[in-house]
Amino acid sequence: MYAQTEDIDDIISKEYVAFAKGITTDVMSLKIQKSKNLTQSIDALLIHKFFGLPIFVFLMWGLFQLTFTLGALPMDWIEAGFGWLGETVGATLTNDILKSLIADGIIAGVGSVIMFLPNIMILFLGISLLETTGYMSRVAFLLDGFFHKFGLHGKSFIPLVTGFGCSVPAYMAARTLKNKKDRLLTMFIIGFMSCGARLPVYVLFAGAFFEEDMAGNVLFIIYISGAILGLMAGKILSITAFKGENEPFVMEMPKYRLPSVRLVWFSVYSKSIMYLKKAGTFILLASMLIWFISSYPKNELIETSYTTQIESLQDDEAKSTMENEMREKLMEKTYLGMMGKTIEPFFAPLGFDWKMSVATISGLAAKEVIVSTLGVLYSLGDEVSEDDTSLRETIAKSIPLPSAIAFIVFVMIYLPCIAATVVFAKEAESLKYTFYLVIFTFATAWILSFITYHVTRLIS
C-alpha cells in the first residue's frame, strides 16, 4: 500500500488523512448539485407547495374570464343573426300556427342554444391546452394531499376536471381508480363539476344580472363554488357511505410539451360538432315539443275577453301591459302551464315560478334544453321584430335576483343528464348506487337552493 515511500512521517501523515476522511464521511452528507433540466425548472414553480395552488387557481380564473369576454362578441352576433332570421322568416309566413312554430319554437329554441357555441369552444380550448402540455398531471400531484383531507384520491382530479367538459367521459375516466370505494366516491361528486352543457345557462344568467366586466368573475365563482361543494360532499360521503382506506398515489409525470395544434383542434372541433349536432337534432325536437305543449290547447274565451279590453284602451303602455297579461293567462292554460302549475309547489320555496320549474325538469334531458325552454317560454306569442328585447333582458325583468341565484345553484348540483346517469349506472355496476345518486343530487340541490334563496333575499 505504501510502496512508493518508506518515510515513516509520510506513512503516519497519510494515516491521519485517511482517518480524518473516514470520520468526515460518517458525520457529514454532501449534496452534489446537478443542473436542472427545463421540466424540473418549470416544476419548481408550478408544483411549489406554496405557489402551485394559487397559480392553478389564477389560470382557471383567466380561462373563465376569456370564456365570457372573448365569447361575448360572437355571441351577440349570433343572437342578432337569429333575431334577423326569425324576423325575416316570420314576415314571409301568413299561417299563424306555422309562423309561431318556426319563429317562436324552432328559431327561438335552437338559436338560444347555438349562440353559446363560442363560449363552449373557448372553454374546451383552454382545457385542451392545459392537458396537452402535461400541466394537468402536475395539478393531480399537487392536489393529492389536499384531496386526501376530503377523503378523495389524487387521481380523482383527472375525472373531476374531465367533468368540466362532459360528465359522460368523466364517469368513464374514473376507471383509473382501482379502489372501488375511491371510484364510487369520485363518481358521486363528478356532477358538482359544471359540465359544458351547463355553461349556456350560467352565461345567460350572468349576462342578464351582471355587467359584462363582472360576468367573467361571476362565471369563475360559479365553477369554483361547484368544485368546493363537491369537495365538501366528498368529505361527508367519505365518513358516512364510503368509509375505508385510500390507495397510495402513483402517477408518471410526463415531460412538458408544446401543445399539439392538431390534437387541440381535433378536441375542440369534435366537441363543438357534437354540441351542434345536439342543437340540430335533439334540442330541435325538444324545442318543437315545448312549443306545442306551451301553445295548446287554445283558450278562445280568455283571448276574446282580453281582446275586447285591449281594444277599448287608448294608452299604448296600458295596451302592452294587458297583452302581456293575456299571454301569461293563455300560457297557464296550456299543457305546459298545467304541468308547471302541478310541480310549482315543490319549487316554490326556492323562489321558482312555474316556467323555471318546467325548465329544471326539461334540463334532465340535457342542460342546454333549459336555455331553449326559457327561450321558447319567454318569447312565445311575441311578434319577432328588431325592437324585441333579448332573452337576457327578458329574464332580468321577469326573474328576481334571489330566484335567479337559487336557480343557478340548483342547475349546478342536480343530476347532469339522462345520458350521464345511464353511463353512471354502467360504470357503478349497480342500480342501487344510481338510485342513491338521483336522491342525493336532488336533495342536495333543493336544500342548498332553499338556503341560497332565503339568504340572498335577506341580503338584498
PESULKA-V57728 format. One record per residue. N is the residue number from 0. RES is the residue in one small letter. SS is DSSP state (2 for helix, 1 for strand, 0 for the rest). PHI is phi in radians with two decimals (none if undefined). PSI is psi in radians with two decimals (none if undefined). Layout:
n=<N N>
res=<RES RES>
ss=<SS SS>
phi=<PHI PHI>
psi=<PSI PSI>
This chain:
n=<0 1 2 3 4 5 6 7 8 9 10 11 12 13 14 15 16 17 18 19 20 21 22 23 24 25 26 27 28 29 30 31 32 33 34 35 36 37 38 39 40 41 42 43 44 45 46 47 48 49 50 51 52 53 54 55 56 57 58 59 60 61 62 63 64 65 66 67 68 69 70 71 72 73 74 75 76 77 78 79 80 81 82 83 84 85 86 87 88 89 90 91 92 93 94 95 96 97 98 99 100 101 102 103 104 105 106 107 108 109 110 111 112 113 114 115 116 117 118 119 120 121 122 123 124 125 126 127 128 129 130 131 132 133 134 135 136 137 138 139 140 141 142 143 144 145 146 147 148 149 150 151 152 153 154 155 156 157 158 159 160 161 162 163 164 165 166 167 168 169 170 171 172 173 174 175 176 177 178 179 180 181 182 183 184 185 186 187 188 189 190 191 192 193 194 195 196 197 198 199 200 201 202 203 204 205 206 207 208 209 210 211 212 213 214 215 216 217 218 219 220 221 222 223 224 225 226 227 228 229 230 231 232 233 234 235 236 237 238 239 240 241 242 243 244 245 246 247 248 249 250 251 252 253 254 255 256 257 258 259 260 261 262 263 264 265 266 267 268 269 270 271 272 273 274 275 276 277 278 279 280 281 282 283 284 285 286 287 288 289 290 291 292 293 294 295 296 297 298 299 300 301 302 303 304 305 306 307 308 309 310 311 312 313 314 315 316 317 318 319 320 321 322 323 324 325 326 327 328 329 330 331 332 333 334 335 336 337 338 339 340 341 342 343 344 345 346 347 348 349 350 351 352 353 354 355 356 357 358 359 360 361 362 363 364 365 366 367 368 369 370 371 372 373 374 375 376 377 378 379 380 381 382 383 384 385 386 387 388 389 390 391 392 393 394 395 396 397 398 399 400 401 402 403 404 405 406 407 408 409 410 411 412 413 414 415 416 417 418 419 420 421 422 423 424 425 426 427 428 429 430 431 432 433 434 435 436 437 438 439 440 441 442 443 444 445 446 447 448 449 450 451 452 453 454 455 456 457 458 459>
res=<m y a q t e d i d d i i s k e y v a f a k g i t t d v m s l k i q k s k n l t q s i d a l l i h k f f g l p i f v f l m w g l f q l t f t l g a l p m d w i e a g f g w l g e t v g a t l t n d i l k s l i a d g i i a g v g s v i m f l p n i m i l f l g i s l l e t t g y m s r v a f l l d g f f h k f g l h g k s f i p l v t g f g c s v p a y m a a r t l k n k k d r l l t m f i i g f m s c g a r l p v y v l f a g a f f e e d m a g n v l f i i y i s g a i l g l m a g k i l s i t a f k g e n e p f v m e m p k y r l p s v r l v w f s v y s k s i m y l k k a g t f i l l a s m l i w f i s s y p k n e l i e t s y t t q i e s l q d d e a k s t m e n e m r e k l m e k t y l g m m g k t i e p f f a p l g f d w k m s v a t i s g l a a k e v i v s t l g v l y s l g d e v s e d d t s l r e t i a k s i p l p s a i a f i v f v m i y l p c i a a t v v f a k e a e s l k y t f y l v i f t f a t a w i l s f i t y h v t r l i s>
ss=<0 0 0 0 0 0 0 2 2 2 2 2 2 2 2 2 2 2 2 2 2 2 2 2 2 2 2 0 0 0 0 0 0 0 0 0 0 2 2 2 2 2 2 2 2 2 0 0 0 0 2 2 2 2 2 2 2 2 2 2 2 2 2 2 2 2 2 2 2 2 2 2 2 2 2 2 2 2 2 2 2 2 2 2 2 2 2 2 2 2 2 2 0 0 0 2 2 2 2 2 2 2 2 2 2 2 2 2 2 2 2 2 2 2 0 0 2 2 2 2 2 2 2 2 2 2 2 2 2 2 2 2 0 0 2 2 2 2 2 2 2 2 2 2 2 2 2 2 0 0 0 0 0 0 0 2 2 2 2 2 2 2 0 0 0 0 2 2 2 2 2 2 2 2 2 2 0 0 0 2 2 2 2 2 2 2 2 2 2 2 0 0 0 0 0 2 2 2 2 2 2 2 2 2 2 2 2 2 2 0 0 2 2 2 2 2 2 2 2 2 2 2 2 2 2 2 2 2 2 2 2 2 2 2 2 2 2 2 0 0 0 0 0 0 0 0 0 0 0 0 0 0 0 0 0 0 0 0 0 0 2 2 2 2 2 2 2 2 2 2 2 2 2 2 2 2 2 2 2 2 0 2 2 2 2 2 2 2 2 2 2 2 2 0 0 0 0 0 0 2 2 2 2 2 2 2 2 2 2 2 2 2 0 0 0 2 2 2 2 2 2 2 2 2 2 2 2 2 2 2 2 2 0 0 2 2 2 2 2 2 2 2 2 2 2 2 2 2 0 0 0 0 0 2 2 2 2 2 2 2 2 2 0 0 0 0 0 2 2 2 2 2 2 2 2 2 2 2 2 0 0 0 0 0 0 0 0 0 0 0 2 2 2 2 2 2 2 2 0 0 2 2 2 2 2 2 2 2 2 2 2 2 2 0 0 0 0 2 2 2 2 2 2 2 2 2 2 2 0 0 2 2 2 2 2 2 2 2 2 2 2 2 2 2 2 2 2 2 2 2 2 2 2 2 2 2 2 2 2 0>
phi=<none -1.95 -1.17 -1.24 -2.65 -2.01 -1.30 -1.06 -1.15 -1.15 -1.09 -1.14 -1.10 -1.15 -1.13 -1.05 -1.10 -1.13 -1.12 -1.14 -1.15 -1.11 -1.07 -1.04 -1.11 -1.26 -1.85 -2.24 -2.12 -1.85 -1.68 -1.51 -1.30 -1.85 -1.22 -1.47 -1.46 -1.12 -1.05 -1.15 -1.16 -1.18 -1.07 -1.01 -1.72 -1.27 -2.02 -1.13 -1.16 -1.81 -1.61 -1.03 -1.17 -1.04 -1.12 -1.08 -1.08 -1.10 -1.10 -1.19 -1.07 -1.08 -1.10 -1.27 -1.09 -1.12 -0.99 -1.50 -1.21 -1.26 -1.36 -1.14 -1.16 -1.12 -1.09 -1.13 -1.10 -1.12 -1.07 -1.14 -1.11 -1.22 -1.10 -1.11 -1.10 -1.10 -1.13 -1.15 -1.15 -1.07 -1.27 -1.58 -1.78 -1.74 -1.33 -1.11 -1.18 -1.13 -1.08 -1.15 -1.05 -1.31 -1.31 -1.56 -1.65 -1.25 -1.18 -1.16 -1.28 -1.21 -1.08 -1.19 -1.60 -1.12 -1.08 -1.67 -1.02 -1.01 -1.12 -1.06 -1.13 -1.15 -1.10 -1.13 -1.08 -1.08 -1.14 -1.10 -1.09 -1.15 -1.29 -1.26 -1.36 1.63 -1.26 -1.09 -1.12 -1.14 -1.13 -1.05 -1.13 -1.08 -1.61 -1.00 -1.12 -1.14 -1.13 -1.08 -1.15 -1.86 1.39 -1.83 -1.71 -1.02 -1.19 -1.09 -1.06 -1.09 -1.13 -1.18 -1.26 -1.11 -1.11 -1.19 -1.55 -2.77 -1.26 -1.10 -1.17 -1.15 -1.09 -1.19 -1.16 -1.19 -1.08 -1.13 -1.56 -1.32 -1.31 -1.07 -1.09 -1.08 -1.16 -1.14 -1.08 -1.09 -1.12 -1.20 -1.87 -1.04 -1.06 -1.31 -1.44 -1.13 -1.31 -1.07 -1.18 -1.40 -0.97 -1.01 -1.15 -1.10 -1.12 -1.04 -1.32 -1.11 -1.23 -1.36 -1.93 -2.32 -1.15 -1.05 -1.28 -1.75 -1.08 -1.10 -1.13 -1.08 -1.07 -1.10 -1.08 -1.08 -1.15 -1.14 -1.07 -1.07 -1.13 -1.13 -1.08 -1.12 -1.12 -1.13 -1.11 -1.07 -1.10 -1.12 -1.18 -1.21 -1.80 -2.14 -1.40 -2.16 -1.38 2.52 -1.45 -1.48 -1.39 -1.15 -1.51 -2.35 -2.67 -1.41 -1.53 -1.29 -1.27 -1.20 -2.36 -1.17 -1.02 -1.37 -1.02 -1.14 -1.18 -1.11 -1.06 -1.08 -1.09 -1.18 -1.10 -1.12 -1.26 -1.19 -1.10 -1.06 -1.12 -1.18 -1.10 -1.13 -1.19 -1.49 -2.13 -1.10 -1.26 -1.06 -1.12 -1.10 -1.12 -1.14 -1.13 -1.12 -1.04 -1.10 -1.32 -1.71 -1.97 -2.17 -1.31 -1.29 -2.15 -1.17 -1.09 -1.12 -1.10 -1.14 -1.08 -1.24 -1.07 -1.09 -1.18 -1.13 -1.13 -1.44 -1.49 -1.82 -1.36 -1.13 -1.15 -1.15 -1.11 -1.08 -1.08 -1.17 -1.14 -1.10 -1.14 -1.09 -1.07 -1.10 -1.14 -1.11 -1.20 -1.11 -1.62 -1.41 -1.04 -1.14 -1.08 -1.15 -1.10 -1.09 -1.16 -1.20 -1.60 -1.01 -1.01 -1.19 -1.70 -0.97 -1.10 -1.62 1.49 -1.51 -1.50 -1.20 -1.18 -1.16 -1.09 -1.10 -1.08 -1.15 -1.22 -1.12 -1.17 -1.15 -1.21 -2.93 -1.12 -1.11 -1.13 -1.02 -1.16 -1.14 -1.09 -1.11 -1.08 -1.23 -1.13 -1.52 -1.98 -1.06 1.57 -1.42 -1.27 -1.37 -2.63 -1.23 -1.56 -1.14 -1.37 -1.27 -1.06 -1.08 -1.20 -1.12 -1.16 -1.06 -1.43 -1.64 -2.04 -1.14 -1.01 -1.02 -1.16 -1.13 -1.17 -1.10 -1.11 -1.05 -1.08 -1.11 -1.09 -1.09 -1.90 -1.26 -0.70 -0.98 -2.99 -1.14 -1.05 -1.14 -1.14 -1.12 -1.14 -1.00 -1.04 -1.21 -1.28 -1.36 1.00 -2.86 -1.24 -1.07 -1.20 -1.14 -1.09 -1.08 -1.09 -1.06 -1.13 -1.10 -1.20 -1.19 -1.12 -1.11 -1.08 -1.14 -1.11 -1.21 -1.18 -1.06 -1.11 -1.05 -1.05 -1.30 -1.18 -1.12 -1.09 -1.16 -1.25 -1.49>
psi=<-0.71 0.65 -0.44 -0.22 2.59 0.16 2.09 -0.60 -0.67 -0.72 -0.78 -0.68 -0.76 -0.59 -0.73 -0.77 -0.76 -0.70 -0.78 -0.66 -0.69 -0.80 -0.76 -0.73 -0.63 -0.58 -0.10 2.56 2.26 2.26 2.16 2.06 2.07 2.53 2.39 2.48 -3.14 -0.74 -0.79 -0.63 -0.75 -0.73 -0.58 -0.45 -0.85 -0.45 0.49 2.47 -0.38 -0.74 -0.34 -0.86 -0.79 -0.62 -0.76 -0.79 -0.72 -0.73 -0.71 -0.67 -0.78 -0.67 -0.78 -0.52 -0.81 -0.67 -0.72 -0.84 -0.79 -0.58 -0.28 -0.71 -0.97 -0.51 -0.75 -0.68 -0.80 -0.73 -0.77 -0.65 -0.78 -0.56 -0.77 -0.71 -0.77 -0.71 -0.79 -0.82 -0.73 -0.60 -0.40 -0.20 2.33 -0.42 2.06 -0.65 -0.83 -0.69 -0.77 -0.73 -0.85 -0.85 -0.84 -0.45 -1.17 -0.95 -0.77 -0.70 -0.95 -0.70 -0.65 -0.32 -0.77 -0.52 -0.30 0.10 -0.74 -0.68 -0.73 -0.78 -0.71 -0.72 -0.83 -0.63 -0.81 -0.79 -0.71 -0.71 -0.75 -0.61 -0.80 -0.38 -0.24 0.08 -0.62 -0.60 -0.64 -0.68 -0.65 -0.77 -0.74 -0.65 -0.03 -0.90 -0.66 -0.75 -0.62 -0.49 -0.38 0.27 0.17 2.86 2.64 -0.62 -0.25 -0.37 -0.65 -0.97 -0.54 -0.77 -0.50 -0.54 -0.37 -0.38 -1.04 2.45 -0.46 -0.99 -0.41 -0.75 -0.67 -0.63 -0.32 -0.16 -0.40 -0.30 1.96 -0.54 2.17 -0.68 -0.81 -0.69 -0.83 -0.70 -0.77 -0.75 -0.57 -0.47 0.04 -0.64 -0.38 -0.34 1.97 2.04 2.94 -0.46 -0.45 -0.37 -0.76 -0.64 -0.79 -0.79 -0.69 -0.86 -0.64 -0.72 -0.47 -0.62 -0.13 2.67 2.73 -0.63 -0.25 -0.38 -0.63 -0.71 -0.71 -0.73 -0.75 -0.75 -0.69 -0.83 -0.77 -0.69 -0.73 -0.73 -0.74 -0.75 -0.64 -0.73 -0.73 -0.72 -0.68 -0.72 -0.77 -0.78 -0.58 -0.42 0.04 -1.36 -0.51 1.16 2.69 3.02 2.51 2.59 2.67 2.70 2.08 2.10 2.37 2.28 2.01 2.78 2.68 2.43 2.66 2.45 2.39 1.99 -0.72 -0.75 -0.76 -0.78 -0.76 -0.74 -0.85 -0.76 -0.83 -0.70 -0.59 -0.74 -0.70 -0.72 -0.77 -0.67 -0.69 -0.69 -0.62 -0.18 -1.33 -0.83 -0.53 -0.84 -0.71 -0.72 -0.72 -0.70 -0.78 -0.68 -0.79 -0.86 -0.22 0.02 -0.40 2.68 2.66 2.57 1.58 -0.50 -0.84 -0.76 -0.74 -0.73 -0.81 -0.64 -0.69 -0.75 -0.69 -0.73 -0.46 -0.20 2.58 -0.58 2.24 -0.66 -0.70 -0.66 -0.77 -0.74 -0.76 -0.65 -0.73 -0.69 -0.69 -0.79 -0.68 -0.79 -0.72 -0.70 -0.59 -0.42 -0.01 3.01 -0.75 -0.70 -0.73 -0.69 -0.79 -0.72 -0.53 -0.75 -0.12 -0.69 -0.54 -0.63 -0.21 -0.71 -0.26 -0.02 0.23 2.39 -3.10 -0.50 -0.77 -0.63 -0.79 -0.69 -0.68 -0.64 -0.74 -0.48 -0.23 -0.54 -0.84 2.43 -0.47 -0.46 -0.42 -0.78 -0.79 -0.62 -0.85 -0.64 -0.73 -0.81 -0.73 -0.11 -0.10 2.25 -0.24 2.50 2.27 2.04 3.04 -0.22 -0.08 2.47 2.67 2.90 -0.65 -0.76 -0.65 -0.75 -0.71 -0.58 -0.52 -0.43 2.20 2.65 -0.81 -0.68 -0.68 -0.76 -0.71 -0.65 -0.76 -0.76 -0.73 -0.82 -0.63 -0.55 -0.68 3.01 2.27 -1.06 3.00 -0.73 -0.77 -0.64 -0.67 -0.75 -0.70 -0.82 -0.66 -0.75 -0.60 -0.33 0.62 2.20 -0.44 -0.81 -0.55 -0.74 -0.74 -0.69 -0.79 -0.85 -0.77 -0.82 -0.73 -0.75 -0.78 -0.76 -0.77 -0.82 -0.83 -0.60 -0.67 -0.83 -0.78 -0.79 -0.85 -0.61 -0.76 -0.64 -0.71 -0.69 -0.73 none>
